[in-house]
Amino acid sequence: MFWERAEGAVPSRADEWFTPWRFAAVLAALTCLAYPDVIFGGRAFFHRDFAVFGYPLAYHHRESFWRGEIPLWNPLNICGLPFLAQWNTMALYPLSIFYLLLPLSWSLSMFCLIHFFLAGLGMYFLAQSWTENRFAAAVAGVAFPFNALMLNCLMWPNNIAALAWLPWLVWAGERAWREGGRWLLWAALVGSLQMLSGAPEVILLTWVLLAALLAGQMTLNSKERWRMARRFAFLVLWVAGLAAAQLLPFLDLLAHSQRGKSFADSLWSMPAWGWANYLVPLFRNYPTPHGVYAQPEQFWIASYYMGIAVTALALLGLAQARQPRVFLLIAITAFCLLMALGKHGVLYSALKRVVPGIGFMRYPVKFVLLPTFILPLLAGLGLARALGAQEIDWPRRRRHIIILGAVLLAAIGVLCWAAFQYPLAGASASVAAQSGASRAAFLAATLGGIISMRFIERPRLQTLARAGLLLLLWLDAMTAGPRPNPTVAPWVYEPNAVRKELRPEPVPSIGRSRAMLNVEAEGNLMYTRLTNSTDQVMYTRLALYGNCNLLDDIPKVAGMYSLFFRELGDVFSYLWMGTNPPAGLADFLSVSHINSPGKATQWDFRPNYLPWVTAGQQPLFADREQTLAALAAKNFDPRRVVFLPLQDRPFVRTTNSSRLTLTIRNFSAHKVELEVEAVEPSIVVISQSFYHNWRAYLDDKPTQLFRANHAFQAVEAPPGRHRLALVYQDYPFRGGALISLTSAAVWGMVFIRGRKRVLLGKERN
C-alpha cells in the first residue's frame, strides 16, 4: 500500500459483522424505506427536470429502440439536432436496457434507485479498502447516497448513473495503476460505463480526482511512479476506446455547438453563506409549491446537506491530515467549496480569467459534487480512528469528540440567531431554527452513540448499536426537510395525452409544422410550480414545456438540451427578441401553433405557416449579419427568397424564383425523400437544422447541401424530373462504433485469457 493505513483503525468483531452482503441488504432496506411507493410501482418521480427533461428523453430513446432505430437525429426539437451525440441521453449506456424493455413509467424511476443503491455499495468497497474497517465502510456507504444532493440527483437519470460509478472507478482505478492485470480490465469497464452515462461534469471531476490521487501516489513511490503512470495512461486510452461510439459524435457536436469558452457567465453559484447548508439545511431557504425547500440565487440543486453527523465525523477525520491521502482529500474539498461560490468568491473568477475553459462547467455550484463524494470517505476514516483507538488514547479521542460536538452546536446556534437577525425575503427564520434544533438533536444522538459504543461489551448489543447509528444517519438525511423528489401517479406520463386533451388541428407533425412557446411562456414555465403534483406535470405537458413534446410526437421549435448548433442560437436570439416572433421567420420555421398571451396551455393557430419543405425561392447571397437582420425584418418573405452564404455563390446556378412541382415521399428522422419537377434550376429549402452529417443525393448521386437562412438546409434541383434525398450519415458514430467494438473485443480476449490462467493455476495447485 502506498498510502498509510488509517491511524489506530483496529476493527472489532462488531465492526466486522458488516460484510458486503449484509451491508447490501441494509442499504437495500433503507432504499426501500425511502421510496416504497416508487419501488412497488404505485408512484413515479416527476420533480423538476425528471418530468420535462429526463423522462421525455428516455421515452424518445425507447420509441426508437422498438422501431429498430439508433436515435442519431431528433427532428422533434430545436428544428432538428443530434440525439445520441448529446451528453445526457444515455443512448449507448448498457444499463438503459432496463427501461427500454420494461414499462417506462415505473422502470425509469427504478433505474435511478438502482444506481442510487450502486452508489452506496461502491462507496462501501472503496471505504473498506481505505479504512480496513467494515463498519466505517458501511457508514460511508450509507452517507454517500443518503444526502440531500444525491437524493435530489434522482431527478437526473444520467447524473445519478455517473455518480453511481464514481466510487467504483476510484476503487478499481487505484488498484489498476498499482497492480495492473485484471484490475485494469475492471477499471476500464467501469470507466466506460460512467463515460457512456453522459454526465460531463461528474465524469470530468472523477478523472481530475483520479489524476490527483495518482500524482500523490507517484510522489510517494519513486520506484513505481512511471509504471503507475503508464498503467493510468493505458486505462485512459482503453476507456476512451470502449466509449468512442459516444465520445466521437459528442466531440463533433461540441465543436459545432453554442458552447464556446465564453458561452456563459458563472450562473447559479453557491450563495455567499452557502456553507451553512452543511450544518442547518433549511437556513435561508424558501419553500417551493411542492414543499421542497431551495436556496435563492442557484437553482441547480435544492440542497447539498450531507448530514450533521457525517460532517462531524469528516471533521474528526481531519485529525489525520498529516497522512498524505487525507491531506489531499482535504485540499480538494476546500478547493471545490471555494470554487462553488462562483461569483460570490474570489477563486473562481480569478481562475476563469486564467483558464477560460472552466466556463465549461456552467454552474459553479456543481463543484460540490466532489465534496459530496469525499466527506463520506473522511467520515469513515474519522470513525475508524475513533472506534479503533487504544484504551490509553481513548480519553483524548473522546475529549476531541465532545469538543467538536460543542463547537458544531455553537455554530448551529449562531446560524439560527443569524436567521432571525438577518432575515431573507421568502425564507422563514422559524423554519431555520427548527431545522437547526433538529440537526442539533441528531448531532448529540450520533456523537453520544459513538462514545457509548466504547462501553458496550456484549457483541450482539455492539452490533445493534452500530446498526442504530446507520439508521440515525439515514434519518438525518431523510428528515432534513420535505422529502426530495416527491412522486406522482404514473398515468401522467401516458403518451399522446396532449393530443387527446387539446386536439390541435392540424396536429403538428414531422415534415408538416411545429409548435412554439412564446417568450412569456418560455420565461415563466421554468419557475411555475403548482401545489398539486398531478396538475404540475399535466400543466407542463399541455404547455409542451422542455422536452414534453416528445411524449406526444409533436415537433417544437425549441427544447431543453445542453448542446445545439450555434447558428440556431443566432436565429433564436431574434425569434424571441420581442413579445411576438417575426412573422416571416415564424412562417419559415413552420410554426402552426403558439401559446396564447398569458395562457401557456392554450394554443393559437397560425394559418400562414409553411411546411418544412418549400421550393422555388430566389437565392440571395449575404453575410452572417445581413442574413440575420433580414430574417428578423418585417418584410422577410420566406416564400419568395432564401438567403445563402456568400461563399456558395459560385456553386449555385439558380438566379431567380421559379415554379416547380414538389412531392414529399417520406420524411423521417434520418431520411427525407422528395420528388421534384422543374423547368429551370430551382432551390429546395428545408427548415431543418444544417449539420455536416446530412448528405444530399440527386437521383442517387451525391450533390451539395447548402446552408440556407443561416442555419437550415437547401439543395439545388436542375431542370427535369428528379428524385432528391437527404440522408443522415453520422461518420463519427460509425468510426467510434468500430473503435468501441474493437476495444470490446480486445477486452473480452484479455479477460478470457486471464480466466484461463487463473484456472490453470488452480489446477496446478
Protein Blocks (a to p, Z undefined) as FASTA:
>chain_A
ZZdcdehiacdfklmmmgfklmmmmmmmmmmmmmmmlmnopaccfehjlmmmmmmmmmmm
mmmmmnopacfbcckgghiaafklpcklommgmklmmmmmmcfklmmmmmmmmmmmmmmm
mmmmmmmmmnopaklmmmmmmmmmmcfklmmmmmpmklmmmmmmmmmmmmmmmmmmmngm
mllmmmmmmmmmmmmnopaklmmmmmmmmmmmmmmmmmmmmmlmmmmmmmmmmmmmmmmm
mmmmmmmmmmmmmmmmmbdfklpacehiacfklmmmmmmmmgoiacdfkopacdehiakb
fbfcebjklmmmmmmmmmmmmpmklmmmmmmmmmmmmmmnmmmmmklmmmmmmmmmlmmm
mblmlmmmmmmmmmmmmmmmmmmmmmmpcfklmmmmmmmmmmmmmmmmmmmmmmmmmmmm
mccehiafklmmmmmmmmmmmmmmmmmmmmmmmmpmblklmmmmmmmmmmmmmmmmmmnp
ccehiaddfklmpghklmmmnopacdddehiaccdddfklmmmmmmgccfblklmmmmmm
mnopajlmmmnopacfbdcdfbdcfklmmmmmmmmmpmbdcfklmmmnopabdcdehiak
bccddfkbccfbdghiacddddfklmmmmmmpmklcfklpccddfklmmmpmbfbdcddd
dddfbdcfkbccdddddfbdcddddfbdcdfkbccdeehiacddddeehiaccddddedj
dddddddddfklmmmmmmmmmmmmmmmmmmmmmmmmmmmmmmmZZ
